[in-house]
C-alpha cells in the first residue's frame, strides 16, 4: 500500500512538474514587431537648451488655494511663442483660466476623431534647506555633463518642450495631419489641476469633442527596475488610482496631565491608526497590474517566468513578494498612508480632541465608499469619528490594451526605442487626465523618460535632471506619434 501511495504521489508530482514546465515553455512574447524609425533632423542639443530656458521660468505651484504666479506663467507663454514661431502661426491658441493653454492643429479630415496630447506648465517648489544639495541651482537651467538640470527637467517641462519641438519640426517639413491634433497644457497640475486642466476639459466637453485617444505624462521607461527583466521596460499607464483622504477624530476629557484617564484621546487615535496599518485593504493581482506582468513575463528569467506562467499555483507566493515592496504593493491594493496628525497645545495639558488624516489610493474596481466601510470595520470604535475630505477622485476607467490606439502607441514606442519591452501599467499617483474622463475611451499616461530607480528620486526631489540624448528621443517619439496617429 505504501508503494502504491508513493507511486501515485510520484506520478502526481511528475505530472504537475510537466504541466508547470509546459506552460512556461509555451509562454510567447507579446511584443509587437516594429522596424526602427528613420532618423530625422532633430538637434537634441538645441532642444535641451530650449528646455533649459523653460526651466529658468519659475512657474511654481505653491499649494492648494495659493494664487498662481501670473508674471511667471505669462513669461512662459511669451517664451513658447518666441521659441516656436511656426506653431504659433499655424495652430490656434486659447488661454484658459488665465494661465493654461489650449492649441488646435486642424486636420484635413473632419470625420476622424482628433488626438489630444497633454502636459503641464507648473512645477513643485524646492524643499526648504535643500538648495545647497543641488549640483546646479534648481532654476538656473544648466546644461552640463550631458544633462539638463533643474526643477521641471523631468516633471513636466520635458514633455511640454518636446511636444512643441515635434510640432515645430513637422511644420517645417510641411506635414499636415489628416486627424486634428489638440495640445492642452494646464497650469496647476501639481496641486490637482482644478483650475487649469479641469477648465480645459470642461471647455472641450462643451464643444462636444471626443478624442481617438489622449496621452499625458505618467509612467516611464524603467531601467533595471523590473525583477527578472534585463531590457528597459516602457510602461504605458492605462489607468490611474483613485484618491480619498479620511479624517479620524478622537475625543476625550481634557485636563491636567498629572491625572490622566486610562485612555487618552491621543492613545485612542494612535490605536486607530495602528489598526489601519495592521489591516490594509486586501491585495489581488488583477487589472492593469496583472496585464503588466502578463506582458513582461515572457521576457523574464526562467524562475520568474515559470511563476507568472503558472499563477494558478504561485499566486499566494507572488502576492507576498509584491507586498514587500512599496512600488509593487501599490499596484495590487488600495494603499493606506497616515499623513497628518494634530492635537495638543502644551506638554502638561491633555487634549480633548486629536485629529489624523489618512490618505488612500484606490485600486481600479474599488470605490471611496468601500474604503470608508473598510476603515469603520477595521477600527470598530464608535469613539473615533470618520469623515471624508475633499477632493475625492474615484479610480479612472481602465483603457483597453487590445484597442487600435494602444497598438499604435506600442508600435511607436518600439519604433523609437527598439531596445525596450512595452507593457501596460497602473499610475499610482495622479495626472491631469483625471479631468478628461469621458472625452475618450482610450486614455494613456506615458512619457519616454529613461529612468533608473535613482533617477526617479529627482522627480519632486533634489537634482532633477534629464539626459540630453533622452530629450532628443522624446522629441522623436512625439514626432513619430503625430505622424502615425495624425496621418497625412
C-alpha positions as CSV (number, residue, x, y, z in Angstrom):
1,X,0.0,0.0,0.0
2,X,2.8,2.4,0.8
3,X,4.4,1.7,-2.5
4,X,1.1,2.3,-4.3
5,X,0.7,5.7,-2.5
6,X,4.3,6.6,-3.2
7,X,3.7,5.7,-6.8
8,X,0.6,7.9,-7.1
9,X,2.5,10.7,-5.3
10,X,5.4,10.4,-7.7
11,X,3.1,10.4,-10.7
12,X,1.2,13.4,-9.4
13,X,4.5,15.3,-8.9
14,X,5.8,14.4,-12.3
15,X,2.5,15.4,-13.9
16,X,2.4,18.7,-12.0
17,X,6.0,19.4,-12.9
18,X,5.4,18.6,-16.6
19,X,2.3,20.9,-16.6
20,X,4.2,23.8,-15.0
21,X,7.2,23.4,-17.3
22,X,5.0,23.0,-20.3
23,X,3.1,26.2,-19.6
24,X,6.4,28.0,-19.0
25,X,7.9,26.9,-22.3
26,X,4.7,27.8,-24.3
27,X,4.7,31.3,-23.0
28,X,5.2,33.5,-26.0
29,X,6.4,37.1,-26.3
30,X,3.6,39.7,-26.6
31,X,5.8,42.4,-28.1
32,X,4.7,44.0,-31.4
33,X,7.3,43.7,-34.1
34,X,8.3,47.2,-35.4
35,X,11.1,48.5,-37.6
36,X,13.2,51.2,-36.1
37,X,12.1,54.6,-37.2
38,X,14.2,56.5,-39.7
39,X,16.5,59.2,-38.3
40,X,15.2,62.8,-38.5
41,X,17.0,66.1,-38.4
42,X,16.3,66.9,-34.7
43,X,19.1,68.6,-32.8
44,X,19.0,67.3,-29.2
45,X,21.4,70.0,-28.0
46,X,19.1,72.7,-29.2
47,X,16.0,71.1,-27.8
48,X,17.9,70.7,-24.5
49,X,18.8,74.4,-24.5
50,X,15.1,75.2,-25.1
51,X,14.1,73.0,-22.1
52,X,16.7,74.8,-20.0
53,X,15.2,78.1,-21.0
54,X,11.8,76.9,-19.8
55,X,13.2,75.7,-16.5
56,X,14.5,79.2,-15.8
57,X,11.0,80.5,-15.7
58,X,9.7,79.8,-12.2
59,X,6.1,78.6,-12.8
60,X,5.8,77.2,-9.3
61,X,2.5,75.9,-7.8
62,X,2.9,76.5,-4.1
63,X,-0.2,74.8,-2.7
64,X,-4.0,74.4,-3.0
65,X,-5.6,77.8,-2.7
66,X,-2.4,79.8,-3.4
67,X,-2.6,82.2,-6.3
68,X,-0.7,81.4,-9.5
69,X,2.4,83.4,-10.1
70,X,0.9,85.4,-13.0
71,X,4.1,87.0,-14.1
72,X,6.0,83.7,-14.4
73,X,3.2,82.0,-16.4
74,X,2.8,84.8,-18.8
75,X,6.6,84.9,-19.2
76,X,6.5,81.2,-20.1
77,X,3.6,81.8,-22.6
78,X,5.8,84.5,-24.3
79,X,8.8,82.2,-24.3
80,X,6.9,79.5,-26.1
81,X,5.6,81.9,-28.7
82,X,9.1,83.3,-29.4
83,X,10.8,79.9,-29.4
84,X,8.2,78.2,-31.6
85,X,7.1,80.7,-34.2
86,X,5.7,78.1,-36.7
87,X,3.5,76.5,-34.1
88,X,2.0,79.9,-33.2
89,X,1.5,80.8,-36.8
90,X,-0.2,77.6,-37.9
91,X,-2.2,76.5,-34.8
92,X,-4.9,78.3,-33.0
93,X,-4.1,79.1,-29.3
94,X,-6.5,79.8,-26.5
95,X,-5.7,80.9,-23.0
96,X,-7.9,79.1,-20.5
97,X,-8.4,80.0,-16.8
98,X,-5.9,82.9,-17.2
99,X,-2.8,80.7,-17.4
100,X,-3.5,77.4,-19.1
101,X,-3.1,76.9,-22.9
102,X,-5.1,75.0,-25.5
103,X,-3.8,74.6,-29.1
104,X,-5.7,73.2,-32.1
105,X,-3.9,71.9,-35.2
106,X,-6.7,71.5,-37.7
107,X,-6.7,68.3,-39.7
108,X,-7.8,67.8,-43.3
109,X,-10.4,65.1,-42.5
110,X,-13.2,66.2,-40.1
111,X,-14.5,62.7,-39.9
112,X,-11.5,61.4,-38.0
113,X,-11.6,61.8,-34.2
114,X,-8.8,64.1,-33.0
115,X,-5.8,63.3,-30.9
116,X,-5.1,65.1,-27.5
117,X,-1.6,65.5,-26.1
118,X,-1.3,66.8,-22.6
119,X,1.5,68.3,-20.5
120,X,1.6,70.9,-17.7
121,X,3.3,74.2,-17.2
122,X,3.8,74.2,-13.4
123,X,6.4,72.7,-11.2
124,X,6.7,71.9,-7.5
125,X,8.7,74.1,-5.1
126,X,12.1,73.3,-3.8
127,X,12.1,71.7,-0.4
128,X,13.4,74.3,2.2
129,X,17.0,73.7,3.2
130,X,17.9,71.6,0.2
131,X,19.1,74.1,-2.4
132,X,22.8,73.6,-1.3
133,X,22.5,69.9,-2.1
134,X,21.8,70.7,-5.8
135,X,24.7,70.2,-8.2
136,X,23.4,73.2,-10.1
137,X,20.9,75.7,-8.8
138,X,17.3,74.3,-9.5
139,X,16.1,77.3,-11.6
140,X,19.3,78.1,-13.4
141,X,18.5,75.7,-16.3
142,X,22.1,74.5,-16.7
143,X,23.1,72.1,-19.5
144,X,26.2,70.3,-18.3
145,X,27.8,66.8,-18.0
146,X,25.3,65.6,-20.7
147,X,22.2,66.6,-18.7
148,X,19.7,69.4,-18.4
149,X,19.5,70.2,-14.7
150,X,16.7,71.9,-12.8
151,X,13.1,71.7,-11.5
152,X,10.8,70.6,-14.2
153,X,13.5,68.9,-16.3
154,X,11.5,65.7,-16.0
155,X,8.2,66.8,-14.5
156,X,6.9,68.0,-16.8
157,X,8.6,70.6,-18.9
158,X,10.4,67.8,-20.8
159,X,7.0,66.8,-22.2
160,X,5.9,70.4,-22.8
161,X,9.0,71.3,-24.8
162,X,9.3,68.0,-26.7
163,X,5.7,68.4,-27.9
164,X,6.5,71.9,-29.2
165,X,9.8,70.8,-30.7
166,X,8.0,68.0,-32.6
167,X,5.2,70.2,-33.9
168,X,7.7,72.9,-35.0
169,X,9.7,70.2,-36.8
170,X,6.7,68.7,-38.6
171,X,5.5,72.2,-39.7
172,X,9.0,72.8,-41.1
173,X,8.6,69.6,-43.0
174,X,5.2,70.8,-44.4
175,X,3.4,68.0,-42.6
176,X,-0.4,68.4,-42.4
177,X,-2.3,66.0,-40.3
178,X,-5.5,64.4,-41.5
179,X,-6.6,64.0,-37.9
180,X,-6.9,67.2,-35.9
181,X,-4.4,67.4,-33.0
182,X,-5.1,69.3,-29.8
183,X,-2.4,70.3,-27.3
184,X,-3.6,71.0,-23.7
185,X,-1.2,72.5,-21.1
186,X,-2.7,73.0,-17.6
187,X,-1.0,75.4,-15.2
188,X,-1.8,73.8,-11.9
189,X,-1.4,70.0,-12.3
190,X,0.9,69.8,-9.3
191,X,-1.9,71.0,-7.0
192,X,-4.7,68.9,-8.6
193,X,-5.4,70.7,-11.8
194,X,-8.7,72.0,-10.5
195,X,-8.3,75.4,-12.2
196,X,-6.3,74.6,-15.4
197,X,-6.8,71.1,-16.6
198,X,-10.3,70.9,-15.3
199,X,-11.2,74.2,-17.1
200,X,-9.7,72.9,-20.4
201,X,-11.6,69.6,-20.1
202,X,-14.9,71.4,-19.5
203,X,-14.3,73.6,-22.5
204,X,-13.7,70.6,-24.7
205,X,-16.7,68.8,-23.3
206,X,-18.9,71.9,-24.0
207,X,-17.8,71.7,-27.6
208,X,-18.8,68.0,-27.9
209,X,-15.2,66.9,-28.8
210,X,-14.5,63.2,-28.5
211,X,-10.9,62.1,-29.0
212,X,-9.5,59.0,-30.6
213,X,-7.1,58.8,-27.7
214,X,-5.4,61.1,-25.1
215,X,-1.8,60.9,-24.0
216,X,-0.4,62.5,-20.8
217,X,2.6,62.1,-18.5
218,X,2.5,59.2,-16.2
219,X,4.7,56.1,-16.5
220,X,8.2,56.0,-18.0
221,X,10.9,53.7,-19.4
222,X,12.1,51.9,-16.3
223,X,15.7,50.8,-16.3
224,X,16.8,47.9,-14.1
225,X,13.5,48.2,-12.1
226,X,11.5,45.1,-13.3
227,X,12.6,41.9,-11.5
228,X,14.0,39.3,-13.8
229,X,14.0,41.6,-16.9
230,X,17.2,42.8,-18.3
231,X,15.8,45.1,-21.0
232,X,14.3,48.5,-20.2
233,X,10.5,48.4,-19.8
234,X,8.3,51.1,-21.2
235,X,5.1,51.2,-19.1
236,X,2.0,52.7,-20.6
237,X,-0.4,53.8,-17.9
238,X,-3.8,52.5,-18.9
239,X,-5.4,53.7,-15.6
240,X,-4.7,55.7,-12.5
241,X,-5.6,55.0,-8.9
242,X,-8.3,57.0,-7.1
243,X,-7.7,59.3,-4.2
244,X,-9.6,59.8,-0.9
245,X,-8.4,61.2,2.4
246,X,-10.2,60.4,5.6
247,X,-10.2,62.4,8.8
248,X,-10.1,60.4,12.0
249,X,-11.3,62.4,15.1
250,X,-10.9,61.1,18.7
251,X,-12.3,63.0,21.7
252,X,-11.8,62.5,25.4
253,X,-12.0,64.5,28.7
254,X,-9.2,67.1,28.8
255,X,-7.5,68.2,31.9
256,X,-4.1,68.2,33.7
257,X,-1.6,65.7,32.6
258,X,-0.9,64.8,36.2
259,X,-4.2,63.0,36.3
260,X,-4.6,61.1,33.0
261,X,-7.5,58.8,32.4
262,X,-6.9,55.1,31.5
263,X,-7.1,56.1,27.8
264,X,-6.5,59.5,26.4
265,X,-7.7,60.9,23.0
266,X,-4.1,60.6,21.7
267,X,-4.0,56.9,22.8
268,X,-7.3,56.2,21.2
269,X,-6.3,57.8,17.9
270,X,-2.9,56.0,18.0
271,X,-4.6,52.7,18.4
272,X,-6.9,53.5,15.5
273,X,-4.0,54.3,13.1
274,X,-2.2,51.2,14.2
275,X,-5.3,49.1,13.4
276,X,-5.5,50.5,9.9
277,X,-1.8,49.8,9.2
278,X,-2.3,46.2,10.5
279,X,-5.5,45.7,8.5
280,X,-4.8,47.0,5.0
281,X,-7.3,46.5,2.2
282,X,-6.9,43.1,0.5
283,X,-4.3,42.5,-2.2
284,X,-5.1,41.0,-5.5
285,X,-3.1,40.6,-8.7
286,X,-5.7,41.8,-11.2
287,X,-6.5,44.6,-13.6
288,X,-3.6,46.7,-15.0
289,X,-1.1,45.0,-12.7
290,X,-2.0,41.6,-14.0
291,X,-1.8,42.8,-17.6
292,X,1.6,44.3,-16.9
293,X,3.1,41.1,-15.6
294,X,1.4,39.1,-18.4
295,X,3.2,41.3,-20.9
296,X,6.6,41.1,-19.3
297,X,6.5,37.5,-18.1
298,X,7.8,36.1,-21.4
299,X,10.8,38.3,-21.1
300,X,11.7,37.4,-17.5
301,X,14.4,34.9,-16.4
302,X,13.3,31.3,-16.2
303,X,12.4,31.3,-12.4
304,X,10.0,34.2,-12.6
305,X,8.7,33.3,-16.0
306,X,7.8,29.9,-14.5
307,X,5.9,31.5,-11.6
308,X,3.9,34.0,-13.8
309,X,3.1,31.4,-16.3
310,X,1.5,29.3,-13.6
311,X,-0.3,31.9,-11.4
312,X,-2.9,29.3,-10.6
313,X,-0.2,27.7,-8.5
314,X,2.1,30.5,-7.4
315,X,-0.2,33.5,-6.8
316,X,-0.1,33.4,-3.0
317,X,3.8,33.4,-3.1
318,X,3.8,36.2,-5.8
319,X,1.4,38.3,-3.8
320,X,3.6,38.0,-0.7
321,X,6.7,39.1,-2.7
322,X,4.8,42.0,-4.3
323,X,3.5,43.2,-0.9
324,X,7.1,43.5,0.4
325,X,8.0,46.4,-1.9
326,X,6.1,49.8,-1.7
327,X,6.0,50.3,-5.5
328,X,4.6,46.9,-6.3
329,X,2.4,46.8,-3.2
330,X,0.7,49.9,-4.6
331,X,-0.1,48.0,-7.8
332,X,-2.0,45.3,-6.0
333,X,-4.1,47.0,-3.3
334,X,-5.7,50.2,-2.2
335,X,-2.9,51.7,0.0
336,X,-3.2,53.2,3.5
337,X,-1.0,56.1,4.4
338,X,-1.3,58.2,7.6
339,X,-0.1,61.6,6.5
340,X,-1.2,64.2,9.2
341,X,-1.5,64.4,12.9
342,X,-2.7,67.3,15.1
343,X,-3.7,67.7,18.7
344,X,-2.5,69.2,22.0
345,X,-1.4,72.7,23.0
346,X,1.0,72.2,25.9
347,X,3.1,69.4,27.3
348,X,1.1,69.3,30.6
349,X,-2.4,69.6,29.1
350,X,-4.5,66.6,28.0
351,X,-6.1,67.5,24.6
352,X,-9.8,66.9,24.4
353,X,-9.6,66.4,20.6
354,X,-7.0,65.0,18.3
355,X,-7.1,64.6,14.6
356,X,-5.4,62.4,11.9
357,X,-5.6,62.3,8.2
358,X,-5.1,59.1,6.3
359,X,-4.7,59.0,2.6
360,X,-5.9,56.1,0.4
361,X,-5.0,55.5,-3.2
362,X,-7.9,53.4,-4.5
363,X,-7.3,50.5,-6.9
364,X,-9.4,50.3,-10.1
365,X,-12.5,48.3,-9.3
366,X,-12.8,49.7,-5.8
367,X,-14.5,52.9,-4.5
368,X,-14.1,55.6,-1.9
369,X,-17.3,54.3,-0.3
370,X,-15.8,50.9,0.0
371,X,-12.7,52.5,1.6
372,X,-14.8,54.2,4.3
373,X,-16.7,50.9,5.0
374,X,-13.4,49.1,5.4
375,X,-12.0,51.8,7.8
376,X,-15.0,51.7,10.0
377,X,-14.9,47.9,10.2
378,X,-11.2,47.9,10.9
379,X,-11.4,50.5,13.6
380,X,-14.5,49.0,15.3
381,X,-14.5,52.0,17.6
382,X,-17.5,54.4,17.7
383,X,-15.3,56.8,19.7
384,X,-13.3,57.6,16.5
385,X,-15.3,59.6,14.0
386,X,-14.5,59.1,10.3
387,X,-15.3,61.6,7.6
388,X,-14.2,62.1,4.0
389,X,-12.2,65.2,3.0
390,X,-12.3,67.0,-0.4
391,X,-11.2,66.3,-3.0
392,X,-12.2,62.7,-3.8
393,X,-11.4,61.1,-7.1
394,X,-12.6,57.6,-7.9
395,X,-10.2,55.3,-9.9
396,X,-10.1,56.0,-13.6
397,X,-11.6,53.6,-16.1
398,X,-9.1,51.1,-17.5
399,X,-8.3,51.7,-21.2
400,X,-8.3,48.6,-23.3
401,X,-5.0,47.1,-24.4
402,X,-6.5,45.3,-27.4
403,X,-7.5,48.6,-29.0
404,X,-6.1,50.2,-32.1
405,X,-4.8,53.3,-30.2
406,X,-2.9,51.1,-27.7
407,X,-1.3,49.1,-30.5
408,X,-0.4,52.3,-32.3
409,X,1.2,53.7,-29.2
410,X,3.1,50.5,-28.5
411,X,4.4,50.3,-32.1
412,X,5.5,53.9,-31.9
413,X,7.4,53.3,-28.7
414,X,9.2,50.3,-30.2
415,X,10.0,52.2,-33.4
416,X,11.8,54.9,-31.4
417,X,13.1,52.7,-28.6
418,X,13.8,49.3,-30.2
419,X,15.6,48.0,-27.1
420,X,12.6,48.3,-24.8
421,X,9.8,45.9,-23.7
422,X,6.4,47.6,-23.7
423,X,3.7,46.8,-21.2
424,X,0.5,48.3,-19.8
425,X,0.7,49.7,-16.2
426,X,-1.1,51.4,-13.4
427,X,-0.3,55.0,-12.4
428,X,-0.1,55.1,-8.6
429,X,-0.2,58.9,-8.4
430,X,-2.5,61.4,-10.2
431,X,-2.3,63.3,-13.5
432,X,-4.5,65.9,-15.3
433,X,-6.0,63.0,-17.3
434,X,-8.5,62.5,-14.4
435,X,-10.3,65.7,-15.6
436,X,-10.6,64.4,-19.1
437,X,-12.5,61.2,-18.3
438,X,-15.4,60.9,-20.8
439,X,-13.6,62.7,-23.6
440,X,-12.1,59.4,-24.9
441,X,-12.4,55.7,-24.3
442,X,-8.6,55.4,-24.7
443,X,-6.6,57.5,-22.2
444,X,-2.9,56.7,-21.8
445,X,-0.2,58.1,-19.4
446,X,3.3,57.7,-20.7
447,X,6.4,59.9,-21.2
448,X,9.5,58.2,-22.5
449,X,11.9,59.3,-19.8
450,X,14.7,56.7,-19.5
451,X,15.0,56.4,-15.7
452,X,16.7,54.2,-13.1
453,X,15.4,54.0,-9.6
454,X,17.9,56.6,-8.6
455,X,16.8,59.0,-11.4
456,X,13.2,58.7,-10.1
457,X,14.3,60.4,-6.8
458,X,14.9,63.6,-8.7
459,X,11.2,63.9,-9.6
460,X,9.9,66.4,-6.9
461,X,13.3,65.8,-5.2
462,X,16.9,67.1,-5.4
463,X,19.0,67.2,-8.6
464,X,16.2,66.7,-11.0
465,X,17.9,66.2,-14.4
466,X,17.4,64.7,-17.8
467,X,19.9,63.4,-20.3
468,X,20.3,65.5,-23.4
469,X,20.2,62.3,-25.6
470,X,16.9,61.4,-23.9
471,X,15.5,64.9,-24.8
472,X,16.1,64.1,-28.4
473,X,14.5,60.7,-28.1
474,X,11.4,62.2,-26.6
475,X,11.1,64.8,-29.4
476,X,11.5,62.0,-32.0
477,X,8.8,60.0,-30.2
478,X,6.2,62.7,-30.3
479,X,7.1,63.4,-33.9
480,X,6.6,59.8,-34.9
481,X,3.4,59.5,-32.9
482,X,1.8,62.6,-34.6
483,X,2.8,61.3,-38.0
484,X,1.4,57.8,-37.3
485,X,-1.7,58.9,-35.5
486,X,-2.4,62.1,-37.5
487,X,-1.8,60.6,-40.9
488,X,-1.4,62.8,-44.0
